[in-house]
Amino acid sequence: MKLLQIDFKMKGPWGKEMSMAFEGLAKDIAAEEHLIWKIWTENEATEEAGGIYLWQNEEALDRYVIKHIARLNSFGITEINSKKFDVNIPLTEIDRGKL
Amino acid sequence: MKLLQIDFKMKGPWGKEMSMAFEGLAKDIAAEEHLIWKIWTENEATEEAGGIYLWQNEEALDRYVIKHIARLNSFGITEINSKKFDVNIPLTEIDRGKL
């Protein structure tokens, strides 16, 4: 299990408009092989958005990062932070984290 | 509901040793008022660790960030990234995100 943390500078859309604009993309991402889940993040005040992803394995995560950064670039988004992590499961269980 | 994303440079411990070293801290964090959950993250290869937190409200998140950064500083950890986000719930639901 591997966690992917991505955030980037974006000019919107935010909130309900974001939900509508990216519904198709979210459905496409839902079909990514070996993806457990994605939480979509957004911050209109700082003009940042991104996602927290949980993957079954690192290979699928690595393939997705290459694909997703290319997609973000095609949207004109270039200031992108991407980090991958293991999840410390015993500590996460103590803190009720949902995996 | 607000998501907090924190990561920082760390020299370890990792894995099972990390689980043991921070069990008490995880129990302390579990008692934070208005915390829904925390997922603990670690990456020995890049010497980074952190957490993804879900909070019931922004005020509790902001109070925690001040407290937690002071605690990390007391551990000698100073290279800290901290970002807060709203969760886009409709998109997260499409991608099976667990809130």
N, CA and C atoms of all chains as a GROMACS GRO file, in nm:
protein
  594
    1MET      N    1   0.084  -0.119   0.000
    1MET     CA    2   0.000   0.000   0.000
    1MET      C    3   0.088   0.126   0.000
    2LYS      N    4   0.062   0.217  -0.092
    2LYS     CA    5   0.143   0.339  -0.103
    2LYS      C    6   0.052   0.460  -0.113
    3LEU      N    7   0.089   0.567  -0.046
    3LEU     CA    8   0.012   0.690  -0.048
    3LEU      C    9   0.081   0.793  -0.138
    4LEU      N   10   0.002   0.857  -0.223
    4LEU     CA   11   0.051   0.964  -0.312
    4LEU      C   12  -0.014   1.096  -0.271
    5GLN      N   13   0.069   1.196  -0.254
    5GLN     CA   14   0.024   1.329  -0.212
    5GLN      C   15   0.064   1.426  -0.323
    6ILE      N   16  -0.036   1.486  -0.387
    6ILE     CA   17  -0.009   1.581  -0.496
    6ILE      C   18  -0.079   1.712  -0.464
    7ASP      N   19  -0.008   1.824  -0.485
    7ASP     CA   20  -0.075   1.954  -0.479
    7ASP      C   21  -0.010   2.046  -0.580
    8PHE      N   22  -0.088   2.144  -0.626
    8PHE     CA   23  -0.038   2.232  -0.731
    8PHE      C   24  -0.115   2.365  -0.727
    9LYS      N   25  -0.056   2.465  -0.791
    9LYS     CA   26  -0.120   2.595  -0.805
    9LYS      C   27  -0.225   2.587  -0.916
   10MET      N   28  -0.342   2.642  -0.889
   10MET     CA   29  -0.453   2.637  -0.986
   10MET      C   30  -0.537   2.764  -0.971
   11LYS      N   31  -0.600   2.805  -1.080
   11LYS     CA   32  -0.682   2.927  -1.077
   11LYS      C   33  -0.831   2.894  -1.065
   12GLY      N   34  -0.865   2.771  -1.031
   12GLY     CA   35  -1.005   2.730  -1.022
   12GLY      C   36  -1.041   2.640  -1.138
   13PRO      N   37  -1.164   2.596  -1.151
   13PRO     CA   38  -1.281   2.628  -1.069
   13PRO      C   39  -1.274   2.563  -0.930
   14TRP      N   40  -1.360   2.617  -0.839
   14TRP     CA   41  -1.364   2.573  -0.700
   14TRP      C   42  -1.504   2.524  -0.663
   15GLY      N   43  -1.509   2.444  -0.559
   15GLY     CA   44  -1.637   2.404  -0.501
   15GLY      C   45  -1.728   2.331  -0.599
   16LYS      N   46  -1.853   2.377  -0.605
   16LYS     CA   47  -1.951   2.307  -0.691
   16LYS      C   48  -1.910   2.311  -0.838
   17GLU      N   49  -1.851   2.424  -0.881
   17GLU     CA   50  -1.806   2.432  -1.021
   17GLU      C   51  -1.694   2.333  -1.049
   18MET      N   52  -1.606   2.315  -0.949
   18MET     CA   53  -1.499   2.215  -0.962
   18MET      C   54  -1.559   2.075  -0.971
   19SER      N   55  -1.658   2.049  -0.887
   19SER     CA   56  -1.723   1.917  -0.888
   19SER      C   57  -1.779   1.886  -1.026
   20MET      N   58  -1.842   1.988  -1.088
   20MET     CA   59  -1.902   1.964  -1.220
   20MET      C   60  -1.794   1.952  -1.328
   21ALA      N   61  -1.692   2.041  -1.321
   21ALA     CA   62  -1.590   2.043  -1.426
   21ALA      C   63  -1.509   1.914  -1.431
   22PHE      N   64  -1.490   1.850  -1.315
   22PHE     CA   65  -1.400   1.734  -1.310
   22PHE      C   66  -1.472   1.602  -1.283
   23GLU      N   67  -1.604   1.602  -1.299
   23GLU     CA   68  -1.678   1.478  -1.275
   23GLU      C   69  -1.629   1.366  -1.368
   24GLY      N   70  -1.611   1.400  -1.496
   24GLY     CA   71  -1.564   1.300  -1.592
   24GLY      C   72  -1.425   1.250  -1.559
   25LEU      N   73  -1.339   1.342  -1.518
   25LEU     CA   74  -1.203   1.302  -1.480
   25LEU      C   75  -1.206   1.212  -1.356
   26ALA      N   76  -1.292   1.246  -1.261
   26ALA     CA   77  -1.302   1.162  -1.140
   26ALA      C   78  -1.347   1.021  -1.176
   27LYS      N   79  -1.441   1.010  -1.269
   27LYS     CA   80  -1.486   0.875  -1.312
   27LYS      C   81  -1.372   0.801  -1.382
   28ASP      N   82  -1.295   0.872  -1.461
   28ASP     CA   83  -1.179   0.812  -1.527
   28ASP      C   84  -1.078   0.762  -1.423
   29ILE      N   85  -1.052   0.846  -1.324
   29ILE     CA   86  -0.956   0.808  -1.219
   29ILE      C   87  -1.007   0.690  -1.138
   30ALA      N   88  -1.139   0.685  -1.116
   30ALA     CA   89  -1.198   0.572  -1.040
   30ALA      C   90  -1.167   0.438  -1.106
   31ALA      N   91  -1.145   0.442  -1.238
   31ALA     CA   92  -1.118   0.318  -1.311
   31ALA      C   93  -0.970   0.284  -1.318
   32GLU      N   94  -0.883   0.366  -1.256
   32GLU     CA   95  -0.739   0.336  -1.257
   32GLU      C   96  -0.715   0.203  -1.185
   33GLU      N   97  -0.641   0.116  -1.251
   33GLU     CA   98  -0.611  -0.015  -1.191
   33GLU      C   99  -0.523   0.004  -1.066
   34HIS      N  100  -0.555  -0.068  -0.962
   34HIS     CA  101  -0.479  -0.069  -0.836
   34HIS      C  102  -0.498   0.058  -0.752
   35LEU      N  103  -0.591   0.146  -0.793
   35LEU     CA  104  -0.623   0.262  -0.707
   35LEU      C  105  -0.725   0.218  -0.603
   36ILE      N  106  -0.694   0.242  -0.476
   36ILE     CA  107  -0.789   0.213  -0.368
   36ILE      C  108  -0.886   0.330  -0.356
   37TRP      N  109  -0.833   0.451  -0.338
   37TRP     CA  110  -0.918   0.570  -0.334
   37TRP      C  111  -0.838   0.697  -0.358
   38LYS      N  112  -0.912   0.803  -0.390
   38LYS     CA  113  -0.856   0.939  -0.398
   38LYS      C  114  -0.945   1.035  -0.321
   39ILE      N  115  -0.884   1.119  -0.238
   39ILE     CA  116  -0.953   1.232  -0.176
   39ILE      C  117  -0.912   1.357  -0.254
   40TRP      N  118  -1.011   1.431  -0.304
   40TRP     CA  119  -0.984   1.554  -0.383
   40TRP      C  120  -0.973   1.674  -0.290
   41THR      N  121  -0.865   1.751  -0.303
   41THR     CA  122  -0.842   1.866  -0.217
   41THR      C  123  -0.843   1.996  -0.298
   42GLU      N  124  -0.885   2.104  -0.231
   42GLU     CA  125  -0.890   2.235  -0.297
   42GLU      C  126  -0.882   2.346  -0.192
   43ASN      N  127  -0.817   2.456  -0.229
   43ASN     CA  128  -0.806   2.571  -0.140
   43ASN      C  129  -0.810   2.697  -0.226
   44GLU      N  130  -0.927   2.756  -0.233
   44GLU     CA  131  -0.944   2.874  -0.319
   44GLU      C  132  -0.857   2.990  -0.270
   45ALA      N  133  -0.842   3.003  -0.138
   45ALA     CA  134  -0.767   3.117  -0.081
   45ALA      C  135  -0.621   3.115  -0.124
   46THR      N  136  -0.560   2.996  -0.125
   46THR     CA  137  -0.418   2.986  -0.162
   46THR      C  138  -0.401   2.949  -0.309
   47GLU      N  139  -0.515   2.929  -0.378
   47GLU     CA  140  -0.514   2.886  -0.520
   47GLU      C  141  -0.432   2.758  -0.537
   48GLU      N  142  -0.466   2.659  -0.452
   48GLU     CA  143  -0.401   2.528  -0.461
   48GLU      C  144  -0.508   2.420  -0.462
   49ALA      N  145  -0.477   2.313  -0.529
   49ALA     CA  146  -0.564   2.196  -0.527
   49ALA      C  147  -0.475   2.074  -0.541
   50GLY      N  148  -0.537   1.956  -0.533
   50GLY     CA  149  -0.457   1.835  -0.545
   50GLY      C  150  -0.535   1.713  -0.503
   51GLY      N  151  -0.463   1.616  -0.452
   51GLY     CA  152  -0.530   1.494  -0.410
   51GLY      C  153  -0.441   1.408  -0.322
   52ILE      N  154  -0.507   1.331  -0.238
   52ILE     CA  155  -0.440   1.226  -0.161
   52ILE      C  156  -0.492   1.095  -0.219
   53TYR      N  157  -0.400   1.008  -0.260
   53TYR     CA  158  -0.437   0.882  -0.326
   53TYR      C  159  -0.380   0.766  -0.245
   54LEU      N  160  -0.456   0.659  -0.236
   54LEU     CA  161  -0.404   0.535  -0.179
   54LEU      C  162  -0.401   0.430  -0.289
   55TRP      N  163  -0.286   0.367  -0.306
   55TRP     CA  164  -0.263   0.269  -0.412
   55TRP      C  165  -0.229   0.133  -0.354
   56GLN      N  166  -0.262   0.029  -0.429
   56GLN     CA  167  -0.229  -0.107  -0.386
   56GLN      C  168  -0.079  -0.134  -0.398
   57ASN      N  169  -0.012  -0.067  -0.492
   57ASN     CA  170   0.131  -0.092  -0.509
   57ASN      C  171   0.199   0.031  -0.571
   58GLU      N  172   0.332   0.033  -0.558
   58GLU     CA  173   0.411   0.148  -0.599
   58GLU      C  174   0.418   0.161  -0.751
   59GLU      N  175   0.416   0.047  -0.822
   59GLU     CA  176   0.428   0.052  -0.968
   59GLU      C  177   0.309   0.128  -1.028
   60ALA      N  178   0.189   0.100  -0.980
   60ALA     CA  179   0.070   0.168  -1.030
   60ALA      C  180   0.075   0.317  -0.997
   61LEU      N  181   0.123   0.348  -0.877
   61LEU     CA  182   0.138   0.488  -0.836
   61LEU      C  183   0.234   0.560  -0.931
   62ASP      N  184   0.349   0.499  -0.957
   62ASP     CA  185   0.450   0.564  -1.041
   62ASP      C  186   0.398   0.588  -1.182
   63ARG      N  187   0.326   0.488  -1.236
   63ARG     CA  188   0.269   0.506  -1.370
   63ARG      C  189   0.170   0.622  -1.372
   64TYR      N  190   0.087   0.628  -1.267
   64TYR     CA  191  -0.015   0.733  -1.260
   64TYR      C  192   0.047   0.871  -1.249
   65VAL      N  193   0.152   0.884  -1.170
   65VAL     CA  194   0.215   1.016  -1.151
   65VAL      C  195   0.262   1.071  -1.285
   66ILE      N  196   0.326   0.988  -1.367
   66ILE     CA  197   0.373   1.033  -1.499
   66ILE      C  198   0.254   1.079  -1.583
   67LYS      N  199   0.149   0.996  -1.584
   67LYS     CA  200   0.029   1.028  -1.662
   67LYS      C  201  -0.039   1.155  -1.612
   68HIS      N  202  -0.051   1.167  -1.480
   68HIS     CA  203  -0.128   1.279  -1.422
   68HIS      C  204  -0.052   1.410  -1.436
   69ILE      N  205   0.081   1.408  -1.421
   69ILE     CA  206   0.158   1.532  -1.436
   69ILE      C  207   0.149   1.579  -1.582
   70ALA      N  208   0.153   1.487  -1.676
   70ALA     CA  209   0.136   1.526  -1.818
   70ALA      C  210  -0.002   1.588  -1.840
   71ARG      N  211  -0.105   1.530  -1.775
   71ARG     CA  212  -0.241   1.584  -1.788
   71ARG      C  213  -0.250   1.723  -1.726
   72LEU      N  214  -0.193   1.740  -1.606
   72LEU     CA  215  -0.194   1.872  -1.541
   72LEU      C  216  -0.120   1.974  -1.629
   73ASN      N  217  -0.006   1.933  -1.684
   73ASN     CA  218   0.067   2.023  -1.773
   73ASN      C  219  -0.020   2.065  -1.892
   74SER      N  220  -0.099   1.971  -1.943
   74SER     CA  221  -0.187   2.003  -2.057
   74SER      C  222  -0.296   2.102  -2.018
   75PHE      N  223  -0.327   2.110  -1.886
   75PHE     CA  224  -0.422   2.210  -1.834
   75PHE      C  225  -0.351   2.344  -1.807
   76GLY      N  226  -0.220   2.350  -1.831
   76GLY     CA  227  -0.144   2.472  -1.801
   76GLY      C  228  -0.092   2.476  -1.659
   77ILE      N  229  -0.104   2.365  -1.587
   77ILE     CA  230  -0.060   2.358  -1.447
   77ILE      C  231   0.083   2.301  -1.444
   78THR      N  232   0.176   2.380  -1.389
   78THR     CA  233   0.316   2.336  -1.392
   78THR      C  234   0.383   2.337  -1.255
   79GLU      N  235   0.326   2.413  -1.159
   79GLU     CA  236   0.386   2.416  -1.024
   79GLU      C  237   0.326   2.302  -0.944
   80ILE      N  238   0.389   2.185  -0.951
   80ILE     CA  239   0.330   2.064  -0.896
   80ILE      C  240   0.423   2.002  -0.792
   81ASN      N  241   0.369   1.972  -0.674
   81ASN     CA  242   0.442   1.894  -0.572
   81ASN      C  243   0.385   1.754  -0.569
   82SER      N  244   0.472   1.655  -0.577
   82SER     CA  245   0.428   1.515  -0.575
   82SER      C  246   0.521   1.437  -0.483
   83LYS      N  247   0.464   1.371  -0.383
   83LYS     CA  248   0.544   1.291  -0.290
   83LYS      C  249   0.476   1.159  -0.267
   84LYS      N  250   0.556   1.053  -0.254
   84LYS     CA  251   0.495   0.923  -0.221
   84LYS      C  252   0.547   0.874  -0.087
   85PHE      N  253   0.461   0.801  -0.020
   85PHE     CA  254   0.491   0.755   0.115
   85PHE      C  255   0.440   0.613   0.137
   86ASP      N  256   0.505   0.543   0.229
   86ASP     CA  257   0.442   0.428   0.293
   86ASP      C  258   0.347   0.481   0.399
   87VAL      N  259   0.249   0.398   0.434
   87VAL     CA  260   0.160   0.431   0.545
   87VAL      C  261   0.207   0.351   0.667
   88ASN      N  262   0.227   0.419   0.779
   88ASN     CA  263   0.256   0.346   0.903
   88ASN      C  264   0.122   0.300   0.960
   89ILE      N  265   0.093   0.174   0.938
   89ILE     CA  266  -0.042   0.123   0.967
   89ILE      C  267  -0.074   0.119   1.117
   90PRO      N  268   0.016   0.070   1.204
   90PRO     CA  269  -0.021   0.068   1.347
   90PRO      C  270  -0.052   0.207   1.402
   91LEU      N  271   0.028   0.307   1.365
   91LEU     CA  272   0.001   0.443   1.416
   91LEU      C  273  -0.128   0.498   1.356
   92THR      N  274  -0.150   0.468   1.228
   92THR     CA  275  -0.272   0.514   1.161
   92THR      C  276  -0.396   0.452   1.226
   93GLU      N  277  -0.385   0.324   1.265
   93GLU     CA  278  -0.500   0.259   1.331
   93GLU      C  279  -0.532   0.324   1.465
   94ILE      N  280  -0.426   0.363   1.539
   94ILE     CA  281  -0.449   0.430   1.668
   94ILE      C  282  -0.528   0.560   1.645
   95ASP      N  283  -0.500   0.627   1.533
   95ASP     CA  284  -0.562   0.756   1.506
   95ASP      C  285  -0.682   0.746   1.410
   96ARG      N  286  -0.741   0.627   1.402
   96ARG     CA  287  -0.869   0.605   1.331
   96ARG      C  288  -0.862   0.630   1.181
   97GLY      N  289  -0.738   0.634   1.124
   97GLY     CA  290  -0.723   0.659   0.980
   97GLY      C  291  -0.792   0.552   0.898
   98LYS      N  292  -0.861   0.594   0.793
   98LYS     CA  293  -0.938   0.501   0.710
   98LYS      C  294  -0.859   0.468   0.585
   99LEU      N  295  -0.819   0.342   0.571
   99LEU     CA  296  -0.735   0.300   0.459
   99LEU      C  297  -0.814   0.217   0.360
  100MET      N  298  -1.548   2.042   0.736
  100MET     CA  299  -1.443   1.941   0.727
  100MET      C  300  -1.320   1.998   0.654
  101LYS      N  301  -1.203   1.985   0.716
  101LYS     CA  302  -1.079   2.040   0.658
  101LYS      C  303  -0.970   1.934   0.662
  102LEU      N  304  -0.893   1.929   0.556
  102LEU     CA  305  -0.782   1.833   0.548
  102LEU      C  306  -0.649   1.906   0.569
  103LEU      N  307  -0.565   1.848   0.652
  103LEU     CA  308  -0.431   1.901   0.678
  103LEU      C  309  -0.328   1.804   0.625
  104GLN      N  310  -0.236   1.856   0.549
  104GLN     CA  311  -0.130   1.776   0.486
  104GLN      C  312   0.004   1.828   0.539
  105ILE      N  313   0.075   1.745   0.612
  105ILE     CA  314   0.205   1.786   0.668
  105ILE      C  315   0.312   1.686   0.624
  106ASP      N  316   0.427   1.735   0.582
  106ASP     CA  317   0.542   1.648   0.561
  106ASP      C  318   0.669   1.723   0.597
  107PHE      N  319   0.771   1.645   0.634
  107PHE     CA  320   0.896   1.708   0.681
  107PHE      C  321   1.011   1.611   0.664
  108LYS      N  322   1.131   1.664   0.667
  108LYS     CA  323   1.253   1.585   0.663
  108LYS      C  324   1.278   1.523   0.800
  109MET      N  325   1.313   1.394   0.802
  109MET     CA  326   1.335   1.323   0.928
  109MET      C  327   1.441   1.216   0.906
  110LYS      N  328   1.517   1.184   1.010
  110LYS     CA  329   1.624   1.083   0.999
  110LYS      C  330   1.579   0.947   1.053
  111GLY      N  331   1.452   0.929   1.074
  111GLY     CA  332   1.399   0.805   1.130
  111GLY      C  333   1.352   0.826   1.270
  112PRO      N  334   1.307   0.722   1.341
  112PRO     CA  335   1.300   0.581   1.302
  112PRO      C  336   1.190   0.556   1.198
  113TRP      N  337   1.200   0.438   1.132
  113TRP     CA  338   1.108   0.400   1.027
  113TRP      C  339   1.039   0.266   1.059
  114GLY      N  340   0.927   0.246   0.995
  114GLY     CA  341   0.860   0.116   1.002
  114GLY      C  342   0.824   0.076   1.144
  115LYS      N  343   0.857  -0.048   1.182
  115LYS     CA  344   0.818  -0.098   1.314
  115LYS      C  345   0.878  -0.015   1.427
  116GLU      N  346   1.002   0.032   1.407
  116GLU     CA  347   1.064   0.116   1.511
  116GLU      C  348   0.989   0.249   1.525
  117MET      N  349   0.944   0.302   1.412
  117MET     CA  350   0.863   0.425   1.416
  117MET      C  351   0.732   0.399   1.491
  118SER      N  352   0.670   0.285   1.460
  118SER     CA  353   0.542   0.252   1.526
  118SER      C  354   0.560   0.248   1.678
  119MET      N  355   0.672   0.190   1.723
  119MET     CA  356   0.695   0.181   1.867
  119MET      C  357   0.729   0.316   1.927
  120ALA      N  358   0.815   0.391   1.856
  120ALA     CA  359   0.863   0.519   1.910
  120ALA      C  360   0.750   0.620   1.927
  121PHE      N  361   0.651   0.614   1.838
  121PHE     CA  362   0.548   0.719   1.837
  121PHE      C  363   0.410   0.668   1.881
  122GLU      N  364   0.406   0.550   1.942
  122GLU     CA  365   0.277   0.497   1.988
  122GLU      C  366   0.211   0.593   2.088
  123GLY      N  367   0.290   0.644   2.181
  123GLY     CA  368   0.235   0.736   2.281
  123GLY      C  369   0.185   0.864   2.217
  124LEU      N  370   0.262   0.914   2.120
  124LEU     CA  371   0.220   1.037   2.051
  124LEU      C  372   0.091   1.013   1.971
  125ALA      N  373   0.083   0.896   1.908
  125ALA     CA  374  -0.039   0.866   1.831
  125ALA      C  375  -0.161   0.862   1.923
  126LYS      N  376  -0.144   0.806   2.044
  126LYS     CA  377  -0.256   0.803   2.140
  126LYS      C  378  -0.292   0.945   2.184
  127ASP      N  379  -0.192   1.028   2.202
  127ASP     CA  380  -0.217   1.167   2.238
  127ASP      C  381  -0.293   1.239   2.126
  128ILE      N  382  -0.249   1.216   2.002
  128ILE     CA  383  -0.315   1.280   1.887
  128ILE      C  384  -0.459   1.229   1.872
  129ALA      N  385  -0.481   1.101   1.902
  129ALA     CA  386  -0.617   1.044   1.892
  129ALA      C  387  -0.715   1.119   1.981
  130ALA      N  388  -0.663   1.181   2.087
  130ALA     CA  389  -0.750   1.252   2.182
  130ALA      C  390  -0.769   1.400   2.144
  131GLU      N  391  -0.709   1.444   2.034
  131GLU     CA  392  -0.726   1.585   1.992
  131GLU      C  393  -0.874   1.610   1.960
  132GLU      N  394  -0.927   1.715   2.019
  132GLU     CA  395  -1.067   1.749   1.998
  132GLU      C  396  -1.090   1.788   1.851
  133HIS      N  397  -1.198   1.739   1.793
  133HIS     CA  398  -1.237   1.771   1.656
  133HIS      C  399  -1.152   1.703   1.548
  134LEU      N  400  -1.061   1.612   1.590
  134LEU     CA  401  -0.987   1.534   1.491
  134LEU      C  402  -1.071   1.414   1.450
  135ILE      N  403  -1.092   1.398   1.319
  135ILE     CA  404  -1.165   1.281   1.269
  135ILE      C  405  -1.067   1.164   1.256
  136TRP      N  406  -0.959   1.185   1.183
  136TRP     CA  407  -0.855   1.081   1.174
  136TRP      C  408  -0.724   1.139   1.125
  137LYS      N  409  -0.618   1.061   1.146
  137LYS     CA  410  -0.485   1.090   1.090
  137LYS      C  411  -0.430   0.965   1.024
  138ILE      N  412  -0.376   0.979   0.904
  138ILE     CA  413  -0.299   0.874   0.839
  138ILE      C  414  -0.151   0.912   0.853
  139TRP      N  415  -0.070   0.822   0.909
  139TRP     CA  416   0.073   0.848   0.930
  139TRP      C  417   0.152   0.806   0.806
  140THR      N  418   0.237   0.896   0.755
  140THR     CA  419   0.314   0.869   0.634
  140THR      C  420   0.463   0.868   0.665
  141GLU      N  421   0.537   0.788   0.587
  141GLU     CA  422   0.682   0.778   0.606
  141GLU      C  423   0.747   0.733   0.476
  142ASN      N  424   0.867   0.784   0.451
  142ASN     CA  425   0.943   0.744   0.332
  142ASN      C  426   1.091   0.743   0.370
  143GLU      N  427   1.142   0.624   0.400
  143GLU     CA  428   1.281   0.613   0.444
  143GLU      C  429   1.377   0.657   0.333
  144ALA      N  430   1.342   0.626   0.208
  144ALA     CA  431   1.432   0.656   0.095
  144ALA      C  432   1.456   0.805   0.080
  145THR      N  433   1.351   0.885   0.097
  145THR     CA  434   1.366   1.031   0.081
  145THR      C  435   1.383   1.100   0.217
  146GLU      N  436   1.384   1.020   0.325
  146GLU     CA  437   1.394   1.074   0.461
  146GLU      C  438   1.288   1.180   0.488
  147GLU      N  439   1.163   1.140   0.456
  147GLU     CA  440   1.049   1.228   0.482
  147GLU      C  441   0.940   1.150   0.555
  148ALA      N  442   0.867   1.222   0.636
  148ALA     CA  443   0.751   1.163   0.703
  148ALA      C  444   0.649   1.273   0.722
  149GLY      N  445   0.531   1.235   0.773
  149GLY     CA  446   0.428   1.336   0.794
  149GLY      C  447   0.295   1.273   0.824
  150GLY      N  448   0.191   1.343   0.782
  150GLY     CA  449   0.057   1.291   0.808
  150GLY      C  450  -0.048   1.363   0.726
  151ILE      N  451  -0.154   1.290   0.700
  151ILE     CA  452  -0.275   1.348   0.642
  151ILE      C  453  -0.380   1.342   0.752
  152TYR      N  454  -0.438   1.457   0.782
  152TYR     CA  455  -0.535   1.467   0.893
  152TYR      C  456  -0.668   1.518   0.838
  153LEU      N  457  -0.776   1.463   0.891
  153LEU     CA  458  -0.909   1.518   0.862
  153LEU      C  459  -0.965   1.576   0.991
  154TRP      N  460  -1.011   1.701   0.983
  154TRP     CA  461  -1.061   1.775   1.100
  154TRP      C  462  -1.207   1.814   1.079
  155GLN      N  463  -1.277   1.826   1.190
  155GLN     CA  464  -1.417   1.869   1.182
  155GLN      C  465  -1.428   2.017   1.147
  156ASN      N  466  -1.328   2.096   1.184
  156ASN     CA  467  -1.335   2.239   1.154
  156ASN      C  468  -1.195   2.299   1.145
  157GLU      N  469  -1.188   2.418   1.086
  157GLU     CA  470  -1.059   2.482   1.057
  157GLU      C  471  -0.992   2.534   1.185
  158GLU      N  472  -1.071   2.576   1.284
  158GLU     CA  473  -1.013   2.632   1.406
  158GLU      C  474  -0.930   2.526   1.478
  159ALA      N  475  -0.983   2.405   1.488
  159ALA     CA  476  -0.909   2.297   1.554
  159ALA      C  477  -0.783   2.263   1.475
  160LEU      N  478  -0.794   2.262   1.342
  160LEU     CA  479  -0.678   2.237   1.257
  160LEU      C  480  -0.570   2.343   1.283
  161ASP      N  481  -0.610   2.470   1.284
  161ASP     CA  482  -0.512   2.578   1.301
  161ASP      C  483  -0.442   2.569   1.437
  162ARG      N  484  -0.520   2.538   1.541
  162ARG     CA  485  -0.459   2.524   1.675
  162ARG      C  486  -0.358   2.409   1.675
  163TYR      N  487  -0.395   2.298   1.610
  163TYR     CA  488  -0.308   2.181   1.608
  163TYR      C  489  -0.178   2.210   1.533
  164VAL      N  490  -0.187   2.281   1.421
  164VAL     CA  491  -0.067   2.308   1.340
  164VAL      C  492   0.036   2.382   1.424
  165ILE      N  493  -0.008   2.483   1.498
  165ILE     CA  494   0.086   2.560   1.582
  165ILE      C  495   0.151   2.468   1.686
  166LYS      N  496   0.068   2.386   1.752
  166LYS     CA  497   0.118   2.293   1.854
  166LYS      C  498   0.212   2.190   1.794
  167HIS      N  499   0.175   2.134   1.678
  167HIS     CA  500   0.252   2.023   1.620
  167HIS      C  501   0.385   2.073   1.563
  168ILE      N  502   0.385   2.192   1.503
  168ILE     CA  503   0.512   2.245   1.450
  168ILE      C  504   0.608   2.273   1.565
  169ALA      N  505   0.557   2.324   1.676
  169ALA     CA  506   0.643   2.346   1.794
  169ALA      C  507   0.699   2.212   1.844
  170ARG      N  508   0.615   2.107   1.841
  170ARG     CA  509   0.661   1.974   1.885
  170ARG      C  510   0.767   1.920   1.789
  171LEU      N  511   0.743   1.933   1.659
  171LEU     CA  512   0.842   1.886   1.562
  171LEU      C  513   0.973   1.963   1.579
  172ASN      N  514   0.963   2.093   1.600
  172ASN     CA  515   1.085   2.172   1.624
  172ASN      C  516   1.161   2.120   1.746
  173SER      N  517   1.086   2.080   1.850
  173SER     CA  518   1.150   2.029   1.972
  173SER      C  519   1.220   1.896   1.945
  174PHE      N  520   1.180   1.825   1.839
  174PHE     CA  521   1.247   1.701   1.797
  174PHE      C  522   1.366   1.733   1.704
  175GLY      N  523   1.390   1.861   1.675
  175GLY     CA  524   1.498   1.899   1.584
  175GLY      C  525   1.454   1.902   1.439
  176ILE      N  526   1.323   1.890   1.415
  176ILE     CA  527   1.268   1.889   1.279
  176ILE      C  528   1.226   2.031   1.243
  177THR      N  529   1.285   2.085   1.136
  177THR     CA  530   1.256   2.224   1.102
  177THR      C  531   1.212   2.243   0.957
  178GLU      N  532   1.244   2.146   0.868
  178GLU     CA  533   1.202   2.158   0.727
  178GLU      C  534   1.063   2.099   0.714
  179ILE      N  535   0.962   2.182   0.734
  179ILE     CA  536   0.824   2.134   0.746
  179ILE      C  537   0.735   2.200   0.641
  180ASN      N  538   0.661   2.119   0.566
  180ASN     CA  539   0.558   2.170   0.476
  180ASN      C  540   0.422   2.143   0.538
  181SER      N  541   0.338   2.244   0.543
  181SER     CA  542   0.204   2.231   0.602
  181SER      C  543   0.104   2.304   0.512
  182LYS      N  544   0.003   2.230   0.464
  182LYS     CA  545  -0.099   2.290   0.380
  182LYS      C  546  -0.236   2.245   0.426
  183LYS      N  547  -0.333   2.335   0.417
  183LYS     CA  548  -0.469   2.294   0.452
  183LYS      C  549  -0.560   2.310   0.331
  184PHE      N  550  -0.659   2.222   0.326
  184PHE     CA  551  -0.748   2.216   0.211
  184PHE      C  552  -0.892   2.189   0.255
  185ASP      N  553  -0.984   2.233   0.171
  185ASP     CA  554  -1.119   2.177   0.174
  185ASP      C  555  -1.115   2.045   0.099
  186VAL      N  556  -1.211   1.958   0.131
  186VAL     CA  557  -1.228   1.835   0.055
  186VAL      C  558  -1.342   1.856  -0.044
  187ASN      N  559  -1.319   1.825  -0.170
  187ASN     CA  560  -1.429   1.828  -0.267
  187ASN      C  561  -1.501   1.694  -0.255
  188ILE      N  562  -1.613   1.698  -0.186
  188ILE     CA  563  -1.679   1.574  -0.146
  188ILE      C  564  -1.740   1.498  -0.264
  189PRO      N  565  -1.811   1.564  -0.358
  189PRO     CA  566  -1.867   1.485  -0.471
  189PRO      C  567  -1.760   1.411  -0.552
  190LEU      N  568  -1.648   1.478  -0.580
  190LEU     CA  569  -1.541   1.412  -0.657
  190LEU      C  570  -1.477   1.300  -0.575
  191THR      N  571  -1.461   1.325  -0.445
  191THR     CA  572  -1.402   1.224  -0.356
  191THR      C  573  -1.492   1.100  -0.349
  192GLU      N  574  -1.623   1.122  -0.347
  192GLU     CA  575  -1.715   1.007  -0.342
  192GLU      C  576  -1.706   0.924  -0.470
  193ILE      N  577  -1.689   0.990  -0.586
  193ILE     CA  578  -1.675   0.915  -0.712
  193ILE      C  579  -1.551   0.825  -0.705
  194ASP      N  580  -1.447   0.874  -0.636
  194ASP     CA  581  -1.321   0.799  -0.629
  194ASP      C  582  -1.305   0.720  -0.499
  195ARG      N  583  -1.418   0.690  -0.433
  195ARG     CA  584  -1.420   0.598  -0.318
  195ARG      C  585  -1.341   0.648  -0.197
  196GLY      N  586  -1.309   0.779  -0.193
  196GLY     CA  587  -1.232   0.832  -0.080
  196GLY      C  588  -1.307   0.814   0.050
  197LYS      N  589  -1.236   0.776   0.155
  197LYS     CA  590  -1.298   0.749   0.285
  197LYS      C  591  -1.277   0.868   0.377
  198LEU      N  592  -1.388   0.931   0.412
  198LEU     CA  593  -1.379   1.053   0.494
  198LEU      C  594  -1.422   1.025   0.638
   0.00000   0.00000   0.00000
